[in-house]
Amino acid sequence: MSEENPLEHLDDQYEVINRLHEGGMGAIYKVRHRFLEQIRVVKVLHSKLSSESEFQERFQREARLATSVRHPNIAEVYDFSIKEGTAFLIMEYIEGVNFGQLLESGGPPKIETTLEMCIQALKAIGHIHERSLVHRDISPDNLMLTKDDLGRPLVKLIDLGIVKPLAEDTTLTKTGLFMGKLHYASPEQFGRTEEGVELDQRSDLYSFGIVLYQMLTGEVPYSGSESAVIAGHLFHPPRDFERTDPDHRIPSGLRAMVLRSIEKKADDRYQTAQDFSDALRSHLTGEAPPEPKKTGTAPGSEEATAVAPNAERSKHSDALLSGAERLAQLGEFDEARSQLETVLTLDPTHTGAQQLLRRVCDTQLAPLLG
């Protein structure tokens, strides 16, 4: 693919106006269709990805899904192509700014404006979920604010390039391939699911909860190094609103909604986009928020009451150990030791944590001992 004509394999149908963005997956160009005289966007995926046969099969499968999705709050994907090892997605051009640009230019919008935008975004997310799809990349970059034909504010979800059917494997640990953006990824995208439980639409709702937190405060709830962000999603509470909203601009009821949306366990979050949207709308209208749906063991079970604490502690220890192993692999030994010490506080006889702690300590001491 030549630098002069990055779209040379599309039979000269498109004239490049300018390059809008370039990232790890590829580049996005604003183009003009020569025959229809329409402005569109072409996403060109890097040749090192699109030349692999496995990637080509996945790209074609996911692109077919994306072209079948139609909704007023979703940017349309018109077509796709793979020619001579280069993959393209041809999409609707949206005139406007994304949520990230909106924050950069003016900080958090008024709360009412933010909630109206988020309710529209949840319509788009809900439509994808109704089709048994999961987006996996909900972030401020993929949510655009534009205007409809009557000049009213309109939110569009863009870039459906990695939507997947729920029946397909979508976790990091099983595929070895992380899809999405680190600051907005759900714990499930890092492999934190219960045995036999697959990543589902609630992963997208977690990611959108992170977006909502940022739209309200101007900050993400987890920051720092890559390993610190991963550890935050997996184990740590989000940054306290007392730090990110010291002026108490965000009412306590809305704070509670945001925190519920980014619970570590999927069962503790909003279960559908409609549930999430209804909660936000209740804040706008002043009505009482909908009752949360109950999950888990029915109350009144003495056996469940007796067993749950130990079972929960064991699951939490195993999750912490798994995170410590990841951190050790990333070379973040201090953070790994902290996680392991927490495990051993919960369970002093945990042999897996004891063994890993010894290995981490030996690794840290090796340079000092020559």
Secondary structure, 3 states (H helix, E strand, C coil): CCCCCCCHHHCCCEEEEEEEEECCCEEEEEEEECCCCCEEEEEEECHHHHCCHHHHHHHHHHHHHHHCCCCCCECCEEEEEEECCEEEEEEECCCCEEHHHHHHHHCCCCHHHHHHHHHHHHHHHHHHHHCCEECCCCCHHHEEEEECCCCCEEEEECCCCCCEECCCCCCHHHHCCCCCCHHHCCHHHHCCCCCCCCCCHHHHHHHHHHHHHHHHHCCCCCCCCHHHHHHHHHCCCCCCHHHHCCCCCCCHHHHHHHHHHCCCCHHHCCCCHHHHHHHHHHHHHCCCCCCCCCCCCCCCCHHHHHHHHHHHHHHHHHHHHHHHHHHHHCCCHHHHHHHHHHHHHHCCCCHHHHHHHHHHHHHHHHHHHC
